Amino acid sequence: MHGIENYSITSELPSELSSGAWDMGSIINGNDYLLAKHLIINELQEEIEDEKIIRDHMKRFIELGVAHISSLLESDDALFEEEFLIKLLTA
């Protein structure tokens, strides 16, 4: 969800992210997948029937979100770390 919150549907992947060498089902499934799917449809502002298109967008958002969280954790932003840990522990 962090990727959807912080990037747009037209955001490009940085060259170091490959998009596709991992199993999305191990990261998002069930109701979380359904919620992310509807958020992506909302971003696209059109109904998408092809699940591959949804999965491709979802993988890109996941990779962008994880890369962004990683860069924030590597920074010296103590406030972000505290907020992130609180969210992680209450999830």
Backbone bond lengths (Angstrom), bond angles and torsions (degrees), N, CA, C in turn:
res aa  C-N    CA-C-N  psi(-1)  N-CA   C-N-CA  omega(-1)  CA-C   N-CA-C  phi
1 M - - - 1.448 - - 1.526 111.50 -
2 H 1.334 116.00 -26.47 1.462 119.66 -179.92 1.531 110.09 -62.38
3 G 1.318 116.78 -37.66 1.461 120.29 179.00 1.519 111.94 -65.98
4 I 1.323 117.27 -41.72 1.465 121.13 179.09 1.525 110.15 -66.48
5 E 1.327 116.43 -37.39 1.464 121.24 -178.70 1.533 112.40 -68.65
6 N 1.332 116.77 -33.99 1.464 120.31 -170.90 1.526 115.59 -108.45
7 Y 1.319 117.84 -5.06 1.464 120.84 -178.90 1.517 109.77 -133.02
8 S 1.321 115.93 161.10 1.464 119.93 178.09 1.524 109.62 -102.70
9 I 1.290 114.95 170.98 1.464 121.34 -178.68 1.530 111.17 -63.76
10 T 1.330 117.31 -21.83 1.466 121.13 -178.93 1.532 112.93 -95.04
11 S 1.341 117.43 0.64 1.465 120.34 179.53 1.523 110.37 -62.88
12 E 1.316 115.19 133.54 1.456 120.96 179.29 1.524 110.33 -90.33
13 L 1.324 116.17 148.44 1.451 120.78 174.66 1.521 110.00 -75.95
14 P 1.320 117.71 136.87 1.462 118.97 172.05 1.523 109.49 -61.75
15 S 1.309 117.63 155.33 1.469 121.38 -174.44 1.527 112.78 -61.11
16 E 1.345 118.34 -26.52 1.461 119.11 -178.82 1.536 113.52 -76.79
17 L 1.324 117.47 -9.74 1.461 120.86 176.99 1.529 108.88 -98.65
18 S 1.320 115.61 130.55 1.468 119.38 -172.46 1.517 114.44 -95.70
19 S 1.323 118.89 -24.05 1.458 123.93 -178.01 1.514 113.24 53.68
20 G 1.302 116.47 86.45 1.441 118.99 171.49 1.510 116.34 139.75
21 A 1.324 119.97 -6.58 1.457 120.88 -175.62 1.531 112.40 -92.34
22 W 1.312 118.22 22.33 1.457 121.48 -178.97 1.528 109.28 -144.33
23 D 1.327 115.78 162.17 1.458 122.46 -177.46 1.526 109.76 -90.69
24 M 1.328 116.39 112.45 1.455 120.99 -177.50 1.530 111.43 -64.69
25 G 1.316 118.54 -30.72 1.463 121.70 -178.90 1.512 113.65 -62.42
26 S 1.325 117.18 -23.42 1.458 119.61 178.60 1.525 111.50 -80.20
27 I 1.340 117.25 -10.99 1.462 121.48 -178.29 1.522 112.12 -109.05
28 I 1.322 116.93 -41.72 1.467 120.39 -177.25 1.525 109.40 -140.73
29 N 1.320 116.09 130.99 1.463 121.31 177.35 1.523 109.50 -159.37
30 G 1.288 116.63 177.36 1.461 122.39 177.16 1.520 113.30 59.66
31 N 1.325 115.71 -134.45 1.466 121.17 -177.63 1.529 112.37 -65.68
32 D 1.348 116.79 -32.10 1.467 119.52 177.55 1.526 110.18 -64.29
33 Y 1.335 116.60 -41.22 1.466 120.86 177.70 1.528 110.26 -62.96
34 L 1.329 115.87 -45.12 1.462 120.63 -179.03 1.532 111.16 -62.17
35 L 1.330 117.04 -43.12 1.465 120.76 177.60 1.526 110.48 -62.21
36 A 1.333 117.24 -47.70 1.465 120.83 179.85 1.527 110.62 -62.21
37 K 1.326 117.30 -39.00 1.466 121.55 178.42 1.528 110.36 -59.17
38 H 1.317 117.12 -45.80 1.468 120.40 -178.80 1.533 111.83 -70.84
39 L 1.320 117.53 -32.49 1.464 119.99 174.76 1.531 110.44 -65.93
40 I 1.324 117.10 -37.97 1.465 120.77 177.80 1.523 110.35 -68.34
41 I 1.320 117.80 -43.40 1.473 121.33 176.94 1.525 109.32 -59.65
42 N 1.331 116.34 -40.44 1.459 120.47 177.52 1.532 110.89 -62.97
43 E 1.329 117.12 -42.08 1.462 121.20 177.47 1.531 110.99 -62.07
44 L 1.329 116.54 -42.08 1.463 121.21 -179.44 1.523 111.74 -71.68
45 Q 1.320 116.17 -24.86 1.463 123.92 -177.15 1.525 112.20 57.89
46 E 1.328 114.77 38.11 1.465 121.15 173.53 1.523 108.42 -159.31
47 E 1.305 116.12 153.21 1.461 121.75 178.91 1.524 109.10 -76.05
48 I 1.319 116.77 131.90 1.456 122.47 179.81 1.533 107.95 -117.31
49 E 1.307 116.18 123.09 1.467 121.28 179.29 1.524 111.79 -91.82
50 D 1.331 117.56 -27.16 1.456 122.34 -175.33 1.529 110.54 -81.86
51 E 1.331 117.00 110.73 1.465 121.59 -178.37 1.525 111.89 -63.11
52 K 1.318 118.58 -28.25 1.468 120.72 179.00 1.527 110.66 -62.92
53 I 1.315 117.43 -39.22 1.470 121.04 177.73 1.526 109.84 -63.09
54 I 1.325 116.33 -44.55 1.466 121.08 178.20 1.525 109.84 -61.16
55 R 1.335 117.34 -47.94 1.470 120.83 -178.94 1.528 111.67 -62.17
56 D 1.334 116.99 -39.45 1.466 119.98 179.13 1.529 111.22 -63.11
57 H 1.331 116.56 -44.60 1.473 120.22 177.09 1.523 110.28 -64.50
58 M 1.340 116.56 -41.27 1.455 120.67 -177.69 1.531 110.67 -63.97
59 K 1.331 116.80 -43.49 1.465 119.90 178.06 1.523 110.82 -60.57
60 R 1.324 116.40 -41.67 1.460 119.67 -179.85 1.526 110.56 -63.69
61 F 1.337 116.97 -45.11 1.462 120.23 178.34 1.531 111.70 -62.97
62 I 1.324 117.43 -39.99 1.465 120.52 179.00 1.528 109.41 -62.97
63 E 1.325 117.07 -47.17 1.458 120.24 -179.25 1.525 111.91 -63.87
64 L 1.319 117.23 -41.67 1.467 120.42 177.73 1.526 110.70 -63.98
65 G 1.330 116.55 -42.99 1.462 121.04 179.83 1.513 112.85 -64.27
66 V 1.328 116.95 -44.01 1.462 120.77 179.50 1.530 110.56 -65.86
67 A 1.329 116.97 -41.93 1.468 120.15 178.17 1.535 110.62 -62.31
68 H 1.337 116.51 -40.51 1.466 120.33 179.96 1.530 110.98 -67.11
69 I 1.322 117.54 -44.44 1.467 121.06 178.24 1.526 109.92 -62.32
70 S 1.316 117.14 -41.41 1.463 121.21 178.35 1.529 111.01 -59.73
71 S 1.323 116.62 -44.90 1.471 119.15 -179.71 1.532 110.89 -66.63
72 L 1.326 117.73 -34.96 1.465 120.44 177.34 1.529 111.61 -68.37
73 L 1.334 116.53 -38.68 1.460 119.92 178.95 1.526 111.40 -68.13
74 E 1.336 116.83 -31.59 1.460 120.56 178.35 1.521 112.38 -77.69
75 S 1.322 117.35 -15.67 1.468 120.26 179.08 1.524 109.64 -78.23
76 D 1.292 115.88 175.42 1.464 121.00 179.78 1.525 111.89 -95.73
77 D 1.306 117.24 25.70 1.458 121.49 -177.12 1.533 109.76 -84.61
78 A 1.325 116.54 90.39 1.467 121.65 -177.64 1.524 111.69 -62.92
79 L 1.319 117.60 -34.04 1.461 120.81 -179.86 1.522 110.24 -63.79
80 F 1.337 117.46 -43.16 1.460 119.77 178.01 1.517 110.29 -61.24
81 E 1.331 117.47 -45.91 1.465 120.61 -178.51 1.517 110.92 -58.79
82 E 1.314 117.53 -43.44 1.462 121.07 -179.80 1.527 110.80 -63.74
83 E 1.332 117.77 -47.41 1.462 121.20 178.94 1.520 111.33 -63.16
84 F 1.334 117.13 -42.17 1.457 121.57 -179.39 1.526 110.93 -63.53
85 L 1.336 116.74 -44.57 1.465 119.85 179.83 1.517 111.77 -65.04
86 I 1.319 117.73 -37.57 1.465 120.85 177.07 1.525 109.69 -62.90
87 K 1.346 117.15 -46.16 1.460 120.33 178.32 1.523 111.38 -62.82
88 L 1.330 117.31 -40.84 1.458 122.22 -179.21 1.516 110.43 -64.19
89 L 1.324 117.71 -43.71 1.445 121.90 -177.50 1.529 113.24 -72.58
90 T 1.343 117.39 -24.00 1.459 119.25 -179.94 1.520 112.61 -95.61
91 A 1.320 118.31 -2.61 1.475 121.38 -178.74 1.497 111.88 -74.02
